[in-house]
Amino acid sequence: MKIIDLRSDTVTQPTPAMRKAMAEAEVGDDVYGDDPTVQRLEALAADMVGTEAALFTPSGTQANLIALMCHCQRGDEYIVGQGAHCYKFEGGGAAVLGSIQPQPIQPEKDGTLNLETVIKLIKPKDIHFVSTRLLCLENTYNGKVLPLDYIDRATQFVKEYNLSSHLDGARLFNAAVQQKVTAKRIAEKFDTVSICLSKGLGAPIGSVLCLPRAMIADARRWRKALGGGMRQSGIVAAAGIVALSDHIGRLAKDHENARHLSNRLCEIDELDVDNEATQTNMVFFTMKKETPHRLADHLYHYGILSPTLFQTVRFVTHLNVSRDDIDFVIEKIKDFFTS
Ligand SMILES: *Cc1c(COP(=O)(O)O)cnc(C)c1O
């Protein structure tokens, strides 16, 4: 049976071109800085994102944590959205491993953090308080693209308040494709930017932390301490180079498919679809009477994998989901409500 996996864009299978690049990759020991393929990937990522340097990491979680640990010392603080990945979905790593205090705030509906609210949360310089060091944003946030003028304001704002900025750009290229701008246009004014190769870009493993040259030594040290110093990692970096070189343009297809999925879900009365929130490759809906578990059980019989973690169901399109797959999914969801 064909599997249609809508749980995330992390589930993509590496393409034949990626497997070939991996098989043929020239490698060395990257802990010694000797892997030419890792170096090529890092140079490419830095160039595309607009930073001086970059560091290949095994996961996006680790890239974000390294950034936090470079920006913040023990007893410092980062301001972050309540639902942000690097606050809510990373096992509390900043606090657990970095001794860094999060200051979460409720994001606006478009995924931005209100800068007036941020100002009020910056701690006074006084022994009672941690030092506020960093503002973290996420783009895309729940599939939503941060407005460019907001990014310009926020990156200017951090300068005025003497903070640093980190962008969790796990899906930065989805944002760039949707806004028809380069990733650099969105990312270059941030101090650090993490990007995921293993989401919609389709690589099997890996993220890149893009950063200033002055931070690279610290970042390499924290990556080693966190267990992310890898050896002949050019094997996986090779797939990342294919992802960055050949898979960005095709994200538009995932966005079209998500739009199609969102529109067709709206045909189903039993669902409340957040149709306006569908901007890139994610679709969100709730059910008036049913549970995500019961829906997922039904769809599973037809090879469709659907998430059950939250009451709001998130479907994600990616390179292994076609328009025909979406029509098949719609048919099976309709069956669920009529059977
Ligand atoms: C997936 C993701 C990450 C990193 O996840 P890993 O699974 O650790 O690679 C970070 N931020 C966002 C917004 C993500 O979606």
The ligand as a MOL file (V3000), in Angstrom:
LIG
                    3D

  0  0  0     0  0            999 V3000
M  V30 BEGIN CTAB
M  V30 COUNTS 15 15 0 0 0
M  V30 BEGIN ATOM
M  V30 1 C 11.7940 20.9010 13.0690 0
M  V30 2 C 12.0610 22.2050 13.6510 0
M  V30 3 C 13.2390 22.4700 14.3360 0
M  V30 4 C 14.3500 21.4620 14.5530 0
M  V30 5 O 13.9410 20.1910 14.6480 0
M  V30 6 P 14.8870 18.9090 14.6320 0
M  V30 7 O 13.8810 17.8400 14.5400 0
M  V30 8 O 15.6450 18.9340 15.8800 0
M  V30 9 O 15.7630 18.9920 13.4200 0
M  V30 10 C 13.4270 23.7290 14.8410 0
M  V30 11 N 12.5110 24.6830 14.6780 0
M  V30 12 C 11.3760 24.4750 13.9980 0
M  V30 13 C 10.4050 25.5960 13.8270 0
M  V30 14 C 11.1080 23.2360 13.4770 0
M  V30 15 O 9.9670 23.0260 12.8170 0
M  V30 END ATOM
M  V30 BEGIN BOND
M  V30 1 1 1 2
M  V30 2 1 2 3
M  V30 3 2 2 14
M  V30 4 1 3 4
M  V30 5 2 3 10
M  V30 6 1 4 5
M  V30 7 1 5 6
M  V30 8 2 6 7
M  V30 9 1 6 8
M  V30 10 1 6 9
M  V30 11 1 10 11
M  V30 12 2 11 12
M  V30 13 1 12 13
M  V30 14 1 12 14
M  V30 15 1 14 15
M  V30 END BOND
M  V30 END CTAB
M  END
